[in-house]
Amino acid sequence: MTLAQPLLFALGRTILGAFFLLAGVNKIGGFAGTAGYIASQGLPMPEVLAAATIALEVLAGIALILGFKTRIAAFLLAGFTILASVLFHAYWAMPADQAYVQQLMFMKNMAIAGGLIFIWAAGAGGLAIDEE
């Protein structure tokens, strides 16, 4: 491992972790809206799903930042991101005036999932609680 690699691993984990941490914290303040959006997609128990989403985003986001149980956090967030993309950004089923923005959101999420899959495969890297 080169001298810069531990810093780069930590930077990548921090950026991805912060994305989820902030998303989860924002959902706390907008809990009713989050549950309403989940309900609008026809999913059951929207309040439970909203609470589970917040817990996952906040806890796994912090885990990524700290490099704690990194592979598990990355795996869970990657799966969540792919599932959420299919459920909430299904651009292929949208009217043409909405499809472009939803496709951008979908592809952004796929890129994030790809980064998480790299972390899942490689581990925490340097400057982490995990010893890998």
C-alpha positions as CSV (number, residue, x, y, z in Angstrom):
1,M,0.0,0.0,0.0
2,T,1.4,3.4,-0.9
3,L,1.7,6.2,1.6
4,A,-1.4,8.0,0.1
5,Q,-3.7,5.0,0.0
6,P,-4.8,5.0,3.6
7,L,-5.7,8.6,3.3
8,L,-7.6,8.0,0.0
9,F,-9.5,5.0,1.5
10,A,-10.5,7.2,4.5
11,L,-11.5,10.1,2.2
12,G,-13.7,7.8,0.1
13,R,-15.3,6.2,3.1
14,T,-15.9,9.6,4.7
15,I,-17.5,11.0,1.5
16,L,-19.8,8.0,1.1
17,G,-20.6,7.8,4.8
18,A,-21.4,11.5,5.0
19,F,-23.8,11.2,2.1
20,F,-25.8,8.6,4.0
21,L,-25.4,10.1,7.4
22,L,-26.8,13.5,6.2
23,A,-29.6,11.8,4.3
24,G,-30.7,9.9,7.4
25,V,-30.5,13.0,9.7
26,N,-32.5,15.0,7.2
27,K,-35.2,12.3,7.2
28,I,-35.5,12.6,11.0
29,G,-36.7,16.2,10.6
30,G,-38.9,15.3,7.7
31,F,-40.2,12.0,9.0
32,A,-43.8,12.5,8.0
33,G,-42.8,13.5,4.5
34,T,-40.5,10.5,4.2
35,A,-43.2,8.1,5.4
36,G,-45.6,9.8,3.1
37,Y,-43.3,9.3,0.1
38,I,-42.8,5.7,1.0
39,A,-46.6,5.2,1.3
40,S,-47.1,6.9,-2.1
41,Q,-45.1,4.1,-3.7
42,G,-47.5,1.6,-2.3
43,L,-45.1,0.1,0.2
44,P,-46.5,-1.4,3.5
45,M,-45.8,0.1,7.0
46,P,-44.3,3.4,5.7
47,E,-43.5,4.6,9.2
48,V,-41.6,1.4,10.1
49,L,-39.8,1.6,6.7
50,A,-39.0,5.3,7.3
51,A,-37.6,4.5,10.8
52,A,-35.5,1.6,9.4
53,T,-34.2,3.7,6.6
54,I,-33.1,6.4,9.0
55,A,-31.4,3.9,11.3
56,L,-29.6,2.3,8.4
57,E,-28.4,5.5,6.8
58,V,-27.3,7.1,10.1
59,L,-25.7,4.0,11.7
60,A,-24.1,2.6,8.5
61,G,-23.0,6.1,7.5
62,I,-21.2,6.5,10.8
63,A,-19.7,3.1,10.5
64,L,-18.3,3.9,7.0
65,I,-16.8,7.2,8.3
66,L,-15.1,5.5,11.2
67,G,-14.1,2.4,9.3
68,F,-16.0,0.2,11.8
69,K,-17.6,-3.1,10.5
70,T,-17.0,-1.5,7.1
71,R,-17.7,-4.4,4.9
72,I,-21.1,-5.0,6.5
73,A,-22.0,-1.3,6.4
74,A,-21.0,-1.1,2.7
75,F,-22.9,-4.3,1.8
76,L,-26.1,-3.1,3.6
77,L,-25.9,0.4,2.0
78,A,-25.2,-1.0,-1.4
79,G,-28.2,-3.3,-1.3
80,F,-30.4,-0.5,0.1
81,T,-29.3,1.9,-2.5
82,I,-30.0,-0.5,-5.4
83,L,-33.4,-1.4,-4.0
84,A,-34.4,2.2,-3.3
85,S,-33.3,3.1,-6.9
86,V,-35.5,0.5,-8.4
87,L,-38.5,1.4,-6.2
88,F,-38.2,5.2,-6.2
89,H,-36.4,6.1,-9.4
90,A,-37.9,3.7,-12.0
91,Y,-37.3,6.1,-14.9
92,W,-38.4,3.4,-17.4
93,A,-41.9,3.6,-16.0
94,M,-42.1,7.4,-15.8
95,P,-43.8,9.9,-18.1
96,A,-41.3,11.4,-20.5
97,D,-41.2,14.7,-18.7
98,Q,-40.1,13.0,-15.5
99,A,-37.9,10.2,-17.0
100,Y,-34.7,12.3,-17.5
101,V,-34.4,13.5,-13.9
102,Q,-35.3,10.1,-12.5
103,Q,-32.7,8.4,-14.8
104,L,-30.1,10.8,-13.5
105,M,-31.1,10.0,-9.9
106,F,-31.1,6.2,-10.7
107,M,-27.6,6.4,-12.3
108,K,-26.2,8.5,-9.5
109,N,-27.4,5.9,-7.1
110,M,-25.9,3.1,-9.1
111,A,-22.5,4.9,-9.0
112,I,-22.8,5.2,-5.3
113,A,-23.7,1.5,-5.0
114,G,-20.6,0.8,-7.2
115,G,-18.4,2.7,-4.8
116,L,-19.9,0.8,-1.8
117,I,-19.3,-2.5,-3.6
118,F,-15.7,-1.6,-3.9
119,I,-15.5,-0.9,-0.2
120,W,-17.3,-4.2,0.5
121,A,-14.7,-6.0,-1.6
122,A,-11.6,-4.1,-0.5
123,G,-12.5,-3.4,3.2
124,A,-11.9,-0.3,5.2
125,G,-8.4,0.4,4.0
126,G,-6.4,2.7,6.1
127,L,-7.2,5.0,9.1
128,A,-10.0,2.8,10.2
129,I,-11.2,1.0,13.3
130,D,-11.3,-2.2,11.3
131,E,-7.9,-3.9,11.0
132,E,-7.7,-4.8,7.3
